[in-house]
């Protein structure tokens, strides 16, 4: 039976993932490099062919309820015509199908649910090239990033959530014998049984830039705790999650469960269905990644209190000193350019003290540091082929408008320009704008995309204070501080901790502030306006189920 096979096949991986969650060191079962050795000699060609087979046709999902005509208007930021359509279904029909599928899955043991989820993840891993191309041509990520963020890194995040959910559910035993001594009288004896009770239908609302990486934690946390999941992709990035849903349904069917435990809700711009799903009382869990504006609407209108969000943030950098100025500028330039700043972890605001900054090249003024960052960007992106590989394409045309508007907010230190050779694609290199520290209206708003502000402050203390206050008021997922004074670094650690912002110190090498590693880094804290949940801590999964208890008199010993 498939359930027993999945249990046997994946138990060791589940145990290793559980240990990794506890230890918080580096661990992964999925190879992040798109190598032939890891994925097969023909995996790259087969994956690209599988992706191309989806184009200009209906993406069929066997057995999926369909109550309307096909929908889908995705556009590739690289200019490739996609033409993929998907079966459409009303929100009510999706909810009915999910509820009907739930009882057998809810009755399964946490072991069975977890290892079934691991089988889904393993099969997704084998299709990482196909998913990579799908992510590339819906989000605008360059292929290497799309492969990793849509494939193994996303799978890491899904596995992380499954392992966390399994461990928390397993803390409750299936049964227990309760004995209360009564002195000379016979003890009171009860047999007690405990049952995991899922909360109900879960809605996962995907984003346009990282549909898998941001989507898998909520999807698999809900599924592993017994809840059916309706996957609602962003209209601009459907294909990666459609592939995910189809693979998951195949595995669930093999394991003897109703495939409608996972469903795809597709819509188009101008005919969205997200609000109808959010406001339906049958939706008991919501996972949302996206803008703070719509996130606020979701939190305000959802009929369930279980809403987990990752929203907008304004990620700061504070430079107070360095013993490796070249490394600092090279590292920061890459962080600003990576995927054209279209990452929730990308830095936006660079705070510099007006006083001279100590470096290994002597004291530097704020203007000199800012110019060095601009020069590092020019060097990084001087080769068009490398620039295309680092920056990728711009997912939404609205981002290009945002760049143009941001250039009017201050003095342009480095203009944003299209990348040479990316004909037919939307592309833009990072924009650097110098603004006054008092002009908070300019920089205390998230400007999603390749936009960064240089903000010269009165002192080191003023720079740190403004950066920390911005995270508390507007939210931030990451912060980066450079300094050579231990007291300043300790002050920064303490201050950013109070706002729940993940802080990096003195990054000059091959680790970047944008990166977040599964099984080790907590992504978003839930402690500032950038989101109300954390990927992935115990609180993220524990409220997705409850425990029901039965008790009866025990037979005499």
Residue pairs with C-beta under 8 A, 6 or more apart in sequence:
1 256
2 254
2 255
2 256
3 108
3 112
3 115
3 116
3 255
3 256
6 112
6 115
6 116
6 118
6 119
6 255
7 111
7 112
7 115
9 115
9 118
9 119
10 114
10 115
10 118
10 119
10 122
11 111
11 115
13 29
13 118
13 159
14 114
14 115
14 118
14 162
14 163
14 166
16 27
16 29
17 27
17 29
17 159
17 160
17 162
17 163
17 519
18 163
18 166
18 167
19 27
20 27
20 160
20 163
20 519
20 520
21 160
21 163
21 164
21 167
21 519
21 536
24 519
24 520
25 519
25 520
26 517
26 519
26 520
27 519
28 152
28 156
28 518
28 519
29 159
30 125
30 128
30 151
30 152
30 153
30 155
30 156
30 159
31 38
31 39
31 152
32 148
32 152
32 153
34 43
34 44
34 128
34 129
34 132
34 144
34 147
36 43
36 44
39 126
39 128
39 129
40 46
43 126
43 129
44 129
46 129
46 130
47 127
47 128
47 129
47 130
47 131
47 132
47 133
48 129
48 130
48 133
50 127
50 129
50 130
51 129
51 130
51 133
51 134
51 137
52 133
54 84
54 134
54 239
55 80
55 81
55 82
55 83
55 84
56 81
56 82
56 83
56 84
57 83
57 84
57 85
58 70
58 84
58 85
58 86
58 87
59 72
59 84
59 85
59 86
59 87
59 239
59 242
59 246
60 87
61 86
61 87
61 242
61 245
61 246
61 249
61 264
62 246
62 249
63 249
63 253
63 259
63 260
64 87
64 89
64 245
64 249
64 259
64 260
64 263
64 264
65 89
65 93
65 94
65 97
65 260
65 263
66 87
66 88
66 89
67 88
67 89
67 90
67 93
68 88
68 89
68 90
69 88
70 85
70 86
70 87
70 88
71 85
71 86
71 88
71 266
71 267
71 268
71 271
72 84
72 85
72 86
72 238
72 266
72 268
73 235
73 268
73 269
74 82
74 84
74 138
74 235
74 236
74 237
74 238
74 239
75 82
75 236
76 82
76 137
76 138
77 137
77 139
77 140
77 392
77 393
77 394
77 395
77 425
77 426
78 136
78 137
78 140
78 393
78 422
78 424
78 425
79 423
79 424
79 425
80 137
82 137
82 138
82 239
84 238
84 239
86 238
86 242
86 264
86 266
87 264
87 266
88 266
88 267
89 97
89 263
89 264
89 265
89 266
90 273
91 265
91 273
91 276
91 277
91 280
92 280
94 230
94 263
94 265
94 277
95 201
95 230
95 277
95 280
95 282
95 283
97 260
97 263
98 201
98 228
98 229
98 230
98 260
98 261
98 263
99 200
99 201
99 228
99 282
100 258
100 260
101 228
101 257
101 258
101 259
101 260
101 261
102 198
102 200
102 201
102 226
102 227
102 228
102 261
104 256
104 257
104 258
105 113
105 198
105 226
105 228
105 257
105 258
105 261
106 196
106 197
106 198
106 226
108 116
108 226
108 257
110 165
110 166
110 169
110 170
110 196
110 224
111 166
112 255
113 166
113 223
113 224
113 225
113 226
114 162
114 163
114 165
114 166
114 224
116 251
116 252
116 255
116 257
117 158
117 162
117 220
117 223
117 224
118 159
118 162
119 251
119 255
120 247
120 248
120 251
120 252
121 155
121 158
121 159
121 162
121 220
123 247
123 250
123 251
124 131
124 151
124 155
124 158
124 243
124 244
124 247
125 151
125 152
125 155
127 243
127 247
128 147
128 150
128 151
128 152
128 155
129 147
129 151
130 243
131 147
131 150
131 151
131 212
131 240
131 243
131 244
132 143
132 146
132 147
132 148
132 150
132 151
133 143
133 146
134 150
134 239
134 240
134 243
135 141
135 146
135 147
135 149
135 150
135 211
135 212
135 237
135 240
136 142
136 143
136 146
136 150
136 392
137 239
138 208
138 211
138 236
138 237
138 238
138 239
138 240
138 395
139 146
139 208
139 209
139 210
139 211
139 237
139 342
139 392
139 395
140 209
140 339
140 340
140 342
140 392
140 393
140 394
140 395
140 425
140 426
141 149
141 150
141 209
141 339
141 392
141 393
142 339
142 388
142 389
142 390
142 391
142 392
144 389
145 338
145 339
145 392
146 392
149 210
149 212
149 213
150 211
150 212
150 213
150 240
151 212
153 213
153 518
154 210
154 212
154 213
154 215
154 216
155 216
156 518
156 519
157 213
157 216
157 217
157 518
157 535
157 536
158 216
158 217
158 219
158 220
159 220
159 518
160 217
160 518
160 519
160 535
160 536
161 216
161 217
161 218
161 220
161 221
161 224
161 535
161 536
161 540
161 541
162 220
162 221
162 224
164 221
164 536
164 537
164 538
164 540
164 541
165 220
165 221
165 224
165 225
165 541
165 544
166 224
168 538
168 541
168 542
169 196
169 225
169 545
172 194
172 196
172 547
173 194
174 193
174 194
175 191
175 192
175 193
175 194
176 191
176 192
176 194
177 189
177 190
177 191
177 192
177 554
178 188
178 189
178 190
178 191
178 192
178 551
178 554
179 187
179 188
179 189
179 554
180 187
180 188
180 189
181 187
182 188
186 556
189 553
189 554
189 556
189 557
190 551
190 552
190 553
190 554
191 551
191 552
191 553
191 554
192 549
192 550
192 551
193 549
193 550
193 551
194 547
194 548
194 549
195 547
195 548
195 549
195 550
196 225
196 226
196 545
196 546
196 547
197 226
197 545
197 546
197 547
197 548
198 225
198 226
198 227
198 544
198 545
199 225
199 227
199 284
199 285
199 306
199 543
199 544
199 545
199 546
200 227
200 282
200 283
200 284
200 285
201 227
201 228
201 229
201 230
201 282
201 283
201 284
201 285
202 218
202 219
202 222
202 223
202 227
202 228
202 229
202 230
202 283
202 284
202 285
202 286
202 287
202 544
203 229
203 230
203 232
203 277
203 278
203 283
203 285
203 286
203 287
204 215
204 218
204 219
204 222
204 229
204 230
204 231
204 232
204 287
205 232
205 234
205 274
205 278
205 286
205 287
205 288
205 289
205 290
205 298
206 214
206 215
206 231
206 232
206 233
206 234
206 237
206 241
206 289
207 214
207 215
207 234
207 237
207 289
207 290
208 234
208 236
208 237
208 290
208 395
208 396
209 237
209 339
209 342
209 343
209 395
210 289
210 343
210 344
211 233
211 234
211 237
211 240
211 241
212 240
212 241
212 244
214 289
214 310
214 344
215 231
215 233
215 241
215 244
215 287
215 289
216 244
217 287
217 535
217 536
217 540
218 285
218 287
218 308
219 229
219 231
219 244
219 262
219 287
221 287
221 536
221 540
221 541
221 544
222 228
222 229
222 285
222 287
222 544
223 229
223 248
223 261
223 262
224 541
225 541
225 544
225 545
226 545
227 284
227 285
227 544
227 545
228 260
228 261
228 262
228 263
229 261
229 262
229 263
230 263
230 264
230 265
230 277
230 283
231 241
231 244
231 245
231 262
231 263
231 264
231 265
232 265
232 267
232 273
232 274
232 277
233 240
233 241
233 242
233 264
233 265
233 266
234 290
235 266
235 267
235 268
235 269
235 272
236 395
236 396
237 395
238 264
238 266
241 264
242 264
242 266
245 262
245 263
245 264
248 259
248 262
249 259
249 260
249 262
250 259
252 258
252 259
252 261
252 262
253 259
265 273
265 277
267 273
267 274
275 297
275 301
277 283
278 286
278 298
278 301
278 302
278 303
279 301
279 302
279 303
280 303
281 303
281 304
283 302
283 303
283 304
284 304
284 306
285 304
285 306
285 308
285 544
286 298
286 302
286 304
286 306
286 307
286 308
287 308
287 309
288 294
288 295
288 298
288 307
288 308
288 309
288 310
288 311
289 309
289 310
289 311
289 344
290 310
290 311
291 311
291 312
291 448
292 311
292 312
292 446
292 475
292 529
295 309
295 311
295 312
296 311
298 307
298 309
299 307
299 309
299 532
306 543
306 544
307 532
308 532
308 533
308 540
309 531
309 532
309 533
310 344
310 477
310 523
310 524
310 530
310 531
310 533
310 535
311 475
311 529
311 530
311 531
312 344
312 446
312 448
312 474
312 475
312 529
312 530
313 344
313 446
313 471
313 474
313 475
313 476
313 477
313 478
313 528
313 529
313 530
313 531
314 348
314 349
314 443
314 444
314 445
314 446
314 470
314 471
314 474
314 475
314 476
315 345
315 346
315 347
315 348
315 349
315 476
315 477
315 478
315 479
315 480
315 513
316 347
316 348
316 349
316 350
316 351
316 467
316 470
316 471
316 476
316 479
316 480
317 332
317 347
317 349
317 350
317 351
317 467
317 479
317 480
317 481
317 482
317 513
318 351
318 352
318 463
318 464
318 467
318 479
318 480
318 481
318 482
318 483
318 492
319 328
319 350
319 351
319 352
319 357
319 369
319 481
319 482
319 483
320 353
320 357
320 460
320 463
320 464
320 481
320 482
320 483
320 484
320 485
320 488
321 357
321 358
321 359
321 482
321 483
321 484
321 485
321 488
322 328
322 357
322 358
322 359
322 360
322 482
322 483
322 484
322 506
322 508
323 359
323 360
323 484
324 360
324 508
325 359
325 360
325 361
325 364
325 369
325 372
326 376
327 508
327 509
328 482
328 506
328 507
328 508
329 372
329 373
329 375
329 376
330 376
330 380
330 508
331 507
331 508
331 509
331 512
332 347
332 350
332 373
332 376
332 480
333 373
333 376
333 377
333 379
333 380
334 380
334 390
334 512
335 346
335 347
335 480
335 512
335 513
335 514
336 346
336 347
336 373
336 377
336 430
336 450
336 452
337 377
337 380
337 381
337 387
337 390
337 391
337 429
337 430
337 450
338 346
338 390
338 391
338 512
338 514
339 346
339 391
339 392
340 391
340 392
340 393
340 394
340 399
340 427
340 428
340 429
340 430
340 449
340 450
341 348
341 430
341 448
341 449
341 450
341 451
341 452
342 392
342 394
342 395
342 399
342 448
342 449
342 450
343 514
344 477
344 530
345 477
345 478
345 513
345 514
345 515
345 516
346 514
347 452
347 478
347 480
347 513
347 514
348 443
348 446
348 447
348 451
348 452
348 453
349 443
349 452
349 453
349 455
349 467
349 470
350 370
350 373
350 452
350 453
350 454
350 455
351 455
351 457
351 463
351 464
351 466
351 467
352 366
352 369
352 370
352 454
352 455
352 456
352 457
352 463
353 366
353 456
353 457
353 458
353 459
353 460
353 462
353 463
354 366
354 456
354 457
354 458
354 459
355 459
355 460
356 363
356 364
356 365
357 363
357 364
357 365
357 366
357 369
358 484
359 369
364 372
366 454
366 456
367 456
370 413
370 432
370 434
370 454
371 413
373 432
373 454
374 413
374 414
374 432
377 414
377 429
377 430
377 432
378 414
380 386
380 387
380 390
381 387
381 390
381 391
381 419
381 429
384 419
384 420
384 421
384 422
385 421
387 419
387 420
387 429
388 419
388 421
388 422
388 427
391 419
391 427
391 428
391 429
391 450
392 427
393 422
393 425
393 426
393 427
394 400
394 426
394 427
394 428
394 449
395 426
397 426
399 426
399 428
399 448
399 449
400 426
400 428
402 447
402 448
402 449
402 451
403 416
403 428
403 431
403 449
403 450
403 451
406 431
406 433
406 447
406 451
407 415
407 416
407 431
407 433
409 433
409 435
409 439
409 442
409 443
409 453
410 433
410 434
410 435
410 436
410 439
410 442
410 453
411 433
411 434
411 435
412 431
412 432
412 433
412 434
413 432
413 433
413 434
413 454
414 430
414 431
414 432
415 431
416 428
416 429
416 430
416 431
416 450
416 451
417 428
417 429
418 427
418 428
418 429
419 425
419 427
419 428
419 429
428 449
428 450
429 450
430 450
430 451
430 452
431 450
431 451
431 452
432 452
432 453
432 454
433 442
433 451
433 452
433 453
433 454
434 453
434 454
434 455
434 456
435 442
435 443
435 453
435 454
435 455
436 455
436 456
437 455
437 456
437 457
437 458
437 462
437 466
442 453
443 453
443 455
443 470
444 470
444 473
444 474
445 474
446 474
455 463
455 466
457 463
457 466
460 488
464 481
464 488
464 491
464 492
464 495
467 479
468 495
468 496
468 498
468 499
470 476
471 479
471 496
471 499
471 501
471 528
472 498
472 499
472 528
473 529
474 529
475 528
475 529
475 530
475 531
476 499
476 501
476 528
476 530
477 501
477 502
477 523
477 524
477 530
477 531
478 501
478 502
478 503
478 504
478 513
478 514
479 492
479 496
479 501
479 502
479 503
479 504
479 513
480 503
480 504
480 505
480 507
480 513
481 488
481 489
481 492
481 496
481 503
481 504
481 505
481 506
482 505
482 506
483 489
483 492
483 505
483 506
489 505
489 506
492 503
492 505
493 503
493 505
496 503
497 503
499 527
499 528
500 525
500 526
500 527
500 528
501 525
501 528
502 516
502 521
502 522
502 523
502 525
504 511
504 513
507 513
515 521
516 523
518 536
522 534
522 535
522 536
522 537
523 534
523 535
523 536
524 530
524 531
524 533
524 534
524 535
525 531
525 534
526 532
526 533
526 534
526 539
533 539
533 540
534 540
